[in-house]
Amino acid sequence: MVNIIKVLLTTTIDSLGSVGEVVNVADGYARNFLLPKRYAVAPNEHNIARFAKERDAHMAEIEEREERALRLRDKLADRILVFTRKAHDNEKLYGSVRSEDIISQIEEDLGEQIESSRVQIEEAIDTLGEHAVTINLYKDINVELRIRVDEEGAAKEE
């Protein structure tokens, strides 16, 4: 039988809770992992008061991240990123458009930084034309970004 105890989290742990929260965990998990690594402490009055301020600061930070993600989603929703690349005769690119290219274009256009791991490309963008890419901005805030790849030199020929 597993003994359950209450602990106060000093660090946010995604699968468990956020800083300042009192959670129920298995005795062994607390004793062997959370307490020695100082991810949690005993939930007494002193500790609860001490981590209440950190919890408030953490919640404010989460709120700010969500607001920033929503603003960025609104900016990106109607935007089409255009890339020019050399292509073969069959419209296949010599090189593909990578998530790093998309990130640097967003940073150049909007001044916003996004981690490349948040760009979800279902298949390589290695052909001319329009493509859709999903960017996970924060938790469940996503935006579908349209990418257009034009042939390098095509505008000069017209």
C-alpha positions as CSV (number, residue, x, y, z in Angstrom):
1,M,0.0,0.0,0.0
2,V,1.3,3.4,-1.0
3,N,1.3,6.1,1.7
4,I,0.2,9.5,0.4
5,I,1.5,12.8,1.9
6,K,1.0,16.5,1.2
7,V,4.0,18.6,0.1
8,L,4.3,22.3,-0.9
9,L,6.0,22.7,-4.3
10,T,8.9,25.1,-4.5
11,T,9.3,24.6,-8.2
12,T,6.8,24.2,-11.0
13,I,6.6,20.6,-12.2
14,D,4.5,20.2,-15.3
15,S,3.0,16.8,-14.4
16,L,2.4,17.8,-10.7
17,G,1.6,21.5,-10.2
18,S,3.1,25.0,-9.9
19,V,5.2,26.7,-7.3
20,G,3.3,27.3,-4.0
21,E,0.7,24.6,-4.6
22,V,0.1,21.9,-2.0
23,V,-0.2,18.5,-3.7
24,N,-0.7,14.9,-2.7
25,V,2.2,12.6,-3.7
26,A,3.4,9.1,-2.8
27,D,5.6,9.1,0.3
28,G,8.5,7.5,-1.6
29,Y,8.3,10.1,-4.4
30,A,8.5,12.9,-1.9
31,R,11.2,11.3,0.3
32,N,13.4,10.1,-2.5
33,F,13.0,12.8,-5.2
34,L,11.0,16.0,-4.3
35,L,12.4,16.7,-0.9
36,P,16.1,15.9,-1.5
37,K,16.2,18.0,-4.7
38,R,14.3,20.8,-2.9
39,Y,11.4,20.7,-5.4
40,A,9.1,20.5,-2.4
41,V,8.9,21.3,1.4
42,A,6.6,20.5,4.2
43,P,3.4,22.5,3.9
44,N,3.6,24.4,7.3
45,E,2.3,28.0,7.8
46,H,5.8,29.5,7.4
47,N,6.5,27.7,4.1
48,I,3.0,28.4,2.7
49,A,3.4,32.2,3.4
50,R,6.9,32.2,2.0
51,F,5.9,30.6,-1.3
52,A,2.6,32.5,-1.7
53,K,4.6,35.5,-3.1
54,E,6.5,33.3,-5.5
55,R,3.2,31.7,-6.6
56,D,1.7,35.1,-7.3
57,A,4.8,36.1,-9.3
58,H,4.7,32.8,-11.2
59,M,1.0,33.2,-12.0
60,A,1.6,36.8,-13.2
61,E,4.4,35.5,-15.5
62,I,2.1,32.8,-16.9
63,E,-0.6,35.4,-17.6
64,E,2.0,37.6,-19.3
65,R,3.2,34.7,-21.5
66,E,-0.4,33.9,-22.5
67,E,-1.1,37.5,-23.4
68,R,2.1,37.7,-25.4
69,A,1.2,34.5,-27.2
70,L,-2.3,35.8,-28.0
71,R,-0.9,39.0,-29.4
72,L,1.6,37.1,-31.5
73,R,-1.1,34.8,-32.8
74,D,-3.2,37.7,-33.9
75,K,-0.2,39.3,-35.7
76,L,0.7,36.0,-37.5
77,A,-2.9,34.9,-38.4
78,D,-3.2,37.0,-41.5
79,R,0.4,37.0,-42.5
80,I,2.0,35.1,-45.4
81,L,5.8,34.5,-45.1
82,V,7.4,34.6,-48.6
83,F,10.7,32.8,-49.3
84,T,12.6,32.7,-52.6
85,R,14.6,29.6,-53.4
86,K,16.3,28.1,-56.5
87,A,14.3,25.3,-57.9
88,H,14.6,22.4,-60.5
89,D,12.4,22.3,-63.5
90,N,9.8,20.2,-61.6
91,E,9.4,22.9,-59.0
92,K,11.4,20.9,-56.4
93,L,13.7,23.1,-54.4
94,Y,17.4,22.7,-54.2
95,G,17.2,23.3,-50.5
96,S,14.1,23.2,-48.2
97,V,12.6,25.9,-46.1
98,R,13.4,24.9,-42.5
99,S,11.9,25.9,-39.2
100,E,15.0,28.0,-38.5
101,D,14.3,30.0,-41.7
102,I,10.7,30.6,-40.5
103,I,11.8,31.6,-37.1
104,S,14.4,34.1,-38.4
105,Q,11.8,35.6,-40.8
106,I,9.3,36.1,-38.0
107,E,12.1,37.7,-35.9
108,E,13.1,39.9,-38.7
109,D,9.5,41.0,-39.6
110,L,8.0,41.3,-36.1
111,G,10.9,41.3,-33.7
112,E,9.4,38.3,-31.8
113,Q,11.5,35.3,-30.8
114,I,10.1,31.8,-31.0
115,E,11.9,28.6,-30.2
116,S,12.4,26.5,-33.4
117,S,11.0,23.4,-31.5
118,R,7.6,25.1,-31.5
119,V,7.3,25.1,-35.3
120,Q,5.5,22.0,-36.4
121,I,6.2,21.1,-40.1
122,E,4.3,18.0,-41.1
123,E,6.5,17.4,-44.2
124,A,9.5,19.2,-45.6
125,I,8.8,22.3,-47.5
126,D,10.8,21.4,-50.6
127,T,8.5,22.6,-53.4
128,L,7.4,25.9,-54.8
129,G,3.9,27.2,-53.8
130,E,1.9,27.7,-50.7
131,H,2.3,25.6,-47.5
132,A,0.8,25.6,-44.0
133,V,2.8,25.4,-40.9
134,T,1.5,25.2,-37.3
135,I,3.3,27.1,-34.6
136,N,2.6,26.3,-31.0
137,L,3.1,29.6,-29.3
138,Y,2.2,28.7,-25.7
139,K,0.4,25.7,-24.2
140,D,-2.7,25.4,-26.3
141,I,-2.3,28.6,-28.2
142,N,-1.5,27.7,-31.8
143,V,-1.4,29.6,-35.1
144,E,-1.5,28.2,-38.6
145,L,1.0,30.2,-40.6
146,R,1.0,30.3,-44.4
147,I,4.3,30.0,-46.2
148,R,4.8,30.8,-49.9
149,V,7.9,29.7,-51.7
150,D,8.7,31.6,-55.0
151,E,11.3,30.7,-57.5
152,E,14.4,32.8,-57.3
153,G,14.8,34.9,-60.3
154,A,11.1,34.5,-61.4
155,A,10.2,38.1,-60.7
156,K,13.2,39.3,-62.8
157,E,12.0,37.3,-65.9
158,E,8.5,38.7,-65.9
